[in-house]
Amino acid sequence: MELRAAPARETPAPLAVLVPSLATVVGAAWAFTIFPPLALLVIGAGLWPTALGGRSTYGARVSLVAAACTVLTCPVAFFLWWAVGINTSICGKDIGIVWTVLACFLGAIVFFGLGSFGVRTYRATSIMPPALLAGVLAMLAVLAVAPGAPGFCET
């Protein structure tokens, strides 16, 4: 299989797929904590702009399938977050706002970097879901090294 790269003039094009995809993941997680059926509405509402944003460069179908696969990775990512958090000193750790923002920023950068590579090489479906998991792991790594009193959670 041959790799094809998108032209350099289309540099912002991957963000048209990645930003709404990540916003859908975050919004669905938030909606699930408020009212679980609301998460389905958020997912549907988030997949539509993802397909629309990537339509001109990659095709609506490729963008939609890649975003849907990324959303389906959410339960795995959140289980990973819970499992690592509950079994380490991250759970209940008193972390400053700067470290929290840094963790979120690094997680987004990892997701956007790997996801952009996947979208630009037309392998978004197979690279975006692991990019989400890598972003979650990057966030956990920052929170693990952040200074603060170690927490404790019961399993």
C-alpha positions as CSV (number, residue, x, y, z in Angstrom):
1,M,0.0,0.0,0.0
2,E,1.3,3.4,-1.0
3,L,1.4,6.3,1.4
4,R,0.0,9.6,0.0
5,A,0.6,12.8,1.7
6,A,-1.7,15.8,1.6
7,P,-0.2,19.0,0.0
8,A,1.6,21.4,2.4
9,R,-0.9,24.1,1.4
10,E,-3.6,22.1,3.1
11,T,-1.9,22.1,6.5
12,P,-5.0,23.2,8.5
13,A,-7.1,20.5,6.9
14,P,-6.3,17.8,9.5
15,L,-7.5,20.1,12.2
16,A,-10.9,20.3,10.5
17,V,-11.3,16.6,11.3
18,L,-9.3,16.4,14.6
19,V,-10.8,19.4,16.5
20,P,-14.5,18.4,16.2
21,S,-13.5,14.7,16.9
22,L,-11.8,15.6,20.1
23,A,-14.6,18.0,21.1
24,T,-17.0,15.2,20.5
25,V,-15.1,12.9,22.8
26,V,-14.8,15.5,25.6
27,G,-18.4,16.6,25.1
28,A,-19.8,13.1,25.2
29,A,-17.8,12.3,28.4
30,W,-19.3,15.4,30.0
31,A,-22.8,14.7,28.8
32,F,-22.6,11.1,30.0
33,T,-21.9,12.3,33.6
34,I,-24.9,14.7,33.4
35,F,-27.5,12.5,31.7
36,P,-26.3,9.4,29.8
37,P,-28.8,9.6,26.9
38,L,-27.6,13.1,26.2
39,A,-24.2,11.6,25.2
40,L,-25.8,10.1,22.1
41,L,-27.1,13.5,21.0
42,V,-23.7,15.1,21.6
43,I,-22.0,12.3,19.6
44,G,-24.4,12.7,16.7
45,A,-24.0,16.5,16.8
46,G,-20.2,16.2,16.9
47,L,-19.8,13.7,14.1
48,W,-21.7,16.0,11.7
49,P,-19.2,18.9,11.7
50,T,-16.3,16.4,11.6
51,A,-17.7,14.9,8.3
52,L,-18.4,18.4,7.0
53,G,-14.9,19.7,7.9
54,G,-13.0,16.9,6.2
55,R,-15.3,16.6,3.2
56,S,-13.4,18.7,0.8
57,T,-10.0,17.3,1.5
58,Y,-10.4,13.7,2.6
59,G,-14.1,12.9,1.9
60,A,-17.0,13.0,4.4
61,R,-17.0,9.2,4.7
62,V,-13.3,8.9,5.7
63,S,-13.6,11.7,8.2
64,L,-16.9,10.3,9.7
65,V,-15.5,6.8,10.0
66,A,-12.3,7.9,11.6
67,A,-14.2,10.1,14.1
68,A,-16.6,7.3,14.8
69,C,-13.8,4.9,15.5
70,T,-12.2,7.5,17.8
71,V,-15.4,8.0,19.7
72,L,-15.7,4.2,20.0
73,T,-12.3,4.2,21.6
74,C,-13.6,6.5,24.4
75,P,-14.8,3.7,26.7
76,V,-11.3,2.1,26.5
77,A,-9.6,5.5,27.1
78,F,-11.8,6.2,30.1
79,F,-11.4,2.7,31.5
80,L,-7.6,3.2,31.2
81,W,-7.8,6.6,32.9
82,W,-9.9,5.0,35.7
83,A,-7.7,1.9,36.1
84,V,-4.5,3.8,36.3
85,G,-5.9,6.6,38.4
86,I,-7.6,4.3,41.0
87,N,-4.5,2.1,41.4
88,T,-1.9,4.8,41.7
89,S,-1.2,7.9,43.8
90,I,-2.9,10.1,41.1
91,C,-6.3,9.4,42.6
92,G,-7.2,12.2,45.0
93,K,-3.8,13.9,44.4
94,D,-3.9,17.6,45.1
95,I,-2.6,19.0,41.8
96,G,-2.3,22.7,40.9
97,I,-4.3,24.2,38.0
98,V,-1.1,24.8,36.1
99,W,-0.2,21.1,36.0
100,T,-3.8,20.2,35.1
101,V,-3.7,22.7,32.2
102,L,-0.3,21.3,31.1
103,A,-1.6,17.8,31.2
104,C,-4.6,18.7,29.0
105,F,-2.4,20.7,26.7
106,L,0.1,17.9,26.3
107,G,-2.7,15.3,25.8
108,A,-4.2,17.4,23.0
109,I,-0.8,18.0,21.3
110,V,-0.1,14.2,21.3
111,F,-3.6,13.5,19.9
112,F,-3.3,16.3,17.3
113,G,0.2,15.3,16.3
114,L,-0.4,11.6,15.8
115,G,-3.9,12.2,14.4
116,S,-2.6,14.8,11.9
117,F,-0.1,12.2,10.7
118,G,-2.9,9.7,10.3
119,V,-5.2,12.1,8.5
120,R,-2.5,13.5,6.2
121,T,-1.4,10.0,5.2
122,Y,-5.0,8.9,4.6
123,R,-4.9,6.4,7.4
124,A,-7.0,8.2,9.9
125,T,-9.2,5.3,10.7
126,S,-6.3,3.2,12.0
127,I,-4.3,6.0,13.6
128,M,-6.8,8.4,15.3
129,P,-8.1,5.9,17.9
130,P,-4.6,5.0,19.1
131,A,-3.7,8.7,19.0
132,L,-6.6,9.3,21.5
133,L,-5.1,6.6,23.8
134,A,-1.7,8.1,23.5
135,G,-3.1,11.5,24.5
136,V,-4.7,10.0,27.6
137,L,-1.4,8.3,28.5
138,A,0.5,11.6,28.0
139,M,-2.0,13.3,30.4
140,L,-1.6,10.5,33.0
141,A,2.2,10.8,32.7
142,V,2.1,14.6,33.5
143,L,-0.3,14.1,36.4
144,A,2.0,11.3,37.8
145,V,5.0,13.6,37.9
146,A,3.1,16.7,39.0
147,P,4.1,17.8,42.5
148,G,1.5,17.5,45.2
149,A,0.4,15.3,48.1
150,P,-0.1,11.8,46.9
151,G,-3.7,10.7,47.0
152,F,-5.4,7.4,47.8
153,C,-8.5,5.8,46.5
154,E,-10.1,2.5,47.5
155,T,-10.8,0.0,44.8
